[in-house]
Amino acid sequence: MIPILVASNTPYAGRTFVSLGLAIKLKEMDYDVGYMKPLGTVPVKSGPAIHDADAIFAREVLGLTDPIETISPFVLDFEQQARLLTGELKDAHKSVLAAFRTLKKKDFVIIGGAGDLFEGALTGLDALSLAEAMKAYVLFVEPWRGDASLDALYGAAQLFGERFAGAVLNKVPDAAMQRVKQEIKPFLLKKGVPLFAACPKDRFLESVTVRQLSEILNGKVLSGESRLDESVENFLIGAMDVDSALTYFRRTPNKAVITGAHRSDIQLAAMETSTKCIIITGGLQTNEVVLGKARATNTPILSVPDDTFSTIDKIELRVGKTSIREKNKVERARKILDAEFDMFGFLKRVKAKT
């Protein structure tokens, strides 16, 4: 068994994106692949027990037959947090390693790391402790942050030492991609940091569904209920004259338009273009003409309680930080890794038989 711990030191770096994409690629190469999420942080009810939502999704997507108790052996829910604070929680590390050992016949086990390198330290389930206890190679995922990412990658290599397999640089903007591949990648390799992939920033992977927007913004759905699971990739504020607005609307696909209830002209114009939803601020409703057209075109309209600027703030806090627990996003992740990931170099690094 070759354990691969996918870790990062930045929340929403793309660990799940890389974990599932890598697992799918290995399965396509006829390796027997297992998966586990040692520290569950998104508790959901699964039968009589509590398990991690990411682990449940991974089990389904990867077609795994291992028990969910193996894939999600520990979840830090409210009850376990209380036990931790009172000193009653003593068996988390032990139970996770016991579950891990049941996967010893697998060719690879992909281990989904926590939000940063130190999350889970009090339970012994942080990345450093797990890498040592599981004798796992560490694949480090770093979102592009300019030259600061070079320090992060080199620092991770120093921290994990011989356990460090290499890195994936994620969310690289188009303008930086050439420099990353031609200058940064060879520089890092000289520093002992193999860069197996530079993955481009992808609007679809960072998109949110209309349903998720409604939940984030505490919105009321006025129309278009059957299209709530469509993805929004762009956001525009409808505060200009309608002719100027139409120009921007036509140039911007898969968008949400944020505007006030009184701007029925903007709302009608938005529905003439590729608009996934209209967000009306201030807790107000639009008029019957707009609602009639929205129902005819099946366009979702959300009424949200906050003003425009507060609504934008909430969206900015969440855009690019949504879960990859959507099968179409997993498929996009697989395609990106197919194009960008150096599988031969990775397998050679972790001494896998090919």
N, C-alpha and C positions, 0 to 999 in steps of 0.2 A: 504493500500500500504506500502511495505517495500522497501525504497530506499537503494541501495548498491553502494557507490562510490568506484570504483577501482582506487587506487592512488599509486604513488611511488614517490621517490625523485631522481630517476635515469632514464635518457632516455633509451629507448629500454630494459626496465626491464622485459617486458612481460605482460603489462596491457591488451592489446587487446587479447592476448592469453588467459588470465584468464577471461576477461569479456565475450568473446564469448563462451568459454568452460563452464563457470558457467551458462550462460543464456541457453545454449542447455541442460545442465543437469536438470535445473529447469523446462524447458518446457517438458522434458521427464517424469517428475514427475507430470505432468498435472497442473502445476502452470501457470497462465496467466502472461507472462513476457513482459515487455517493455524495451526499450533500448534508451539511448540518449547520444550524445557527445556534451556537453555544449559549449566547446571551440574548434571549428574546426580550424585545422592548416594545413590541406592539401586541399586547395580549388580546386574544379573541377566544370566545368559547368554542371548543371543538369537542362535541359530544359532552361527556361529563367533566372534561378537563379543560385547562387553559393552555393554549399554545400560541406561538408567534405567527402573526399573519404572513410575514415574508416566508417563513419556513413552510407553511401550509401551501402557499402559492408555488413555491419552488418544487415541492413534492408533486404537485399536479402538472406543472409545466414540463418537468423532467421525466415524468412517468415513473417515478420511483415506487418501489413496493416495500421499502423499509418502513417500519412503524413510525408514526408521527412522533412518538415519544423518543425515538432515536434522533430524528431530524430536528426536533425542538425539545431538547431535554430539560431546559430551564428557562422560565420566563420571570423577569423581575416585575411582577405586578404589585398592586398596593399591599396585598397580604405578605408577599415575600419581602417587600421593602420594610414593612413593620417588623418582621422577624429579624431582618438584618440590623435594624437600629436597636433592638432589644438584646442582641447577641444570641438569638436562638437559631439563626441561619448558619449552619456549619457544613452542610453537605453539598452545596452547589457545585463546587469544583470536582468533587469526587463523583457525583452523579453524571456530570458531563463527560468526564473521562471514561466512565463505565459505558456510556452510550457510544462514545467514539470507538472504543475497542471492539464493539460488535460489528464495525464496518471494516475490520482488518483484512477481509478477503477482497475488497475492492481494489481496482488498479489505482484509482485516484479518489480522494475525498476532498471536495471543495468546502472550505470552512468560511462562512460569512462572518467577518469581523464586525465589531461594534462601531459606534459613531466616531470615536477617536482612539488613539493608542492606549488611553488610560481608563476609558469607560469600562466598568466591571472590575476594577482593581480590588475593591473591598470584598468581592466574592471570588477572587482569583481567576476571573474570566476575562481579564484584559488581554490585549494582543500579545504583549511581551510574555506573560505567564503561559498563555495557550501555546504560543510558538515553541516554547521550551518544553512544556509538558507533553505536547503531541509530536515533538520532533518534526515540526512542519516547516516547509518552505514558505516564505512570505512574499506574496505578490502585492506590491504597494501601489495604491491608486491615488493619484494627485490631480486635482482639478487645476487647470492652467491659471496661474496668478502672476504671470510675468516671470521675471527673473527670481522672484521669491520661491518659485516652485523648484528651482535648482537646489537651493539650500535645503528645502524639505526632503527632496529625494536623496540627496547626499547624506543628510542627517539620519534618515531612516536606514540607509545602508550601514552607516556606522553603528546605529543602535542595535540592529538585529544581527550584525556580523555574518557568520557563515550561514545563518538561516535566511538571509536576504537573497531571494531569487532574482528579482528585478522589478520593473515598474511599468505602469501604464499611465501615460499623461492624458488626461481626459478634458473634454470641453475646450479644446484648442480652437480659437477663432481662425477663420480663413486667412486673415492678414498675418498671423504668426506661424502658420503651418510650415511654410518653406524654411524659415529660420530654425524651427524646431527640428526638422528632419535633416537639414544640411549642416547646421552648426551645433545645436544643443545635444542632439543624439550622440554624435561622435565624442563630444566633450564629456558627457556623462559616462560613456563607456570607458574612457580613459581613467575616470574617477572610480571605476568599479561598480557602476550603476547601469546594467543593461536595460535599455528602454525597448520593451517588446511591442509597444504600440503608442502612437499619438492619435487619439480619437478626436474627430472634429466636433465642435459644438453643434448640437443637433436640436433644432427647434421642436421637432416632434417629441423627442425624448423629454424635453423640458416643458412640454405642453400640459395643460390641465383640461379636464372635461368640463362641460357646462354644469354637470351635476356637482363636481367638486367646487366649482366657482360659487354655486349657490350655497353650498355648505360653508365655505370659507367666509362668504359675505353675509351669511344669515339671510339669504334672499327668499323672496316669494316668487314662485313660478307662475307667470300670467298666461303663457302660451308655449307651444312647441314641446310638450312633455315627451314626445317620442324621440326627440333629438338631444336629450340631455347627456348622452354618453359620447357625443362627438367632441373632438379635441379642438381646443383654442390655442393657437400658437402666437398670436399677435394681439395687441391691445391699442386702440385708438380712442382719443377723447374727442367727442363731437361738440366742440365749442366754437367752431368757425362758421363762415357763411356756407350755404349748402353747395354752391358750385365748387368752392375749394375743397369741401369735404368729399364730394364725389370723386375728385381727382385722387385723393389719398385712399379712399375706399377701394377704388378700382385697382390700385397698385398693391394693395395689401390683402393677401388671401387668409382664410381661416382665422378670422379676427373676431374679437368682441369689441363692440362700440359702447363707450361709457358716456352717458349724456343725461341732461335733466329732463324731467317730465314735460316741460314746456316746449322742448325742441322736437316737435312732431315731424318737422321737415327733415331733420337729421335722421330720425328713426326710419322714416319712409325711404330716404335715400340709401341708408345702410342695407335695407332689404333688397335693393336693386343689385347688390354686389355679393361677393362671397363672405357673408357674415354668419358666424356660428351662433351668436347671441347678441342681444342688446341689453345693456345694464342701465336701468333707470335709477338714479340716486335720489336721496331725500325721503325714501319711504312712500313715494307717491306712485300713482298709476298713470298710464298714458290714456289717450282718448280712444273712442270706439273705432275711428277710422284706422288708426295704427293697429289696434288689436285685431280688427277685421282682416287687414292685410297679413298680419303675423300668423293668424290662424290659416289663412289661405295658402301662405308659403311655408307653413309649419316652422316658423322661426321662433326659437325660444326668446322670451322677454323675461328678465329678472328685475323685480323691484327690490332694492336694497335700502336699509335704513340710514346708512351713513351719507355724508356729503361726498362730492366727487373726489376731493383730495384725500379724505380718510379711506375711501374705497380703493384708490390707487395705492396708498400705503399698504393696505392689507394684501393686495395682489402682489406687490413687489416683494413682500416678505415671503411669499409662497411660490412664486414662479421660479421654475428651475429646481424646486425643492420638493417635488411630488414623488410619490412612490412609483416604482416601475411595475407594480402589480397589475399590469394589463398585458394580455397576450400579444397584442399588436406591437407594443413597445419592446417586448422580448424579441420578437422577430426582427425588429429594426436593430436591436443590439447585436443579434447574431450576424446580421449582414455587415454591420460596421466592423465587428471583430474579424469576420471573414476577410474583409478588405485590408485591415490594418495590422492585425496581430501576427507577430512572427512566431508561429507555432513550432517550427523546426528549432529555432533558437531557444524557445522556452523548454521544449522537451529535452534538449541537450543539456540545458542548465540544471534541470531537476533530475537528470540521469534516468530518464524513462526509457524503457525498451520500445523501439519503434519497428 
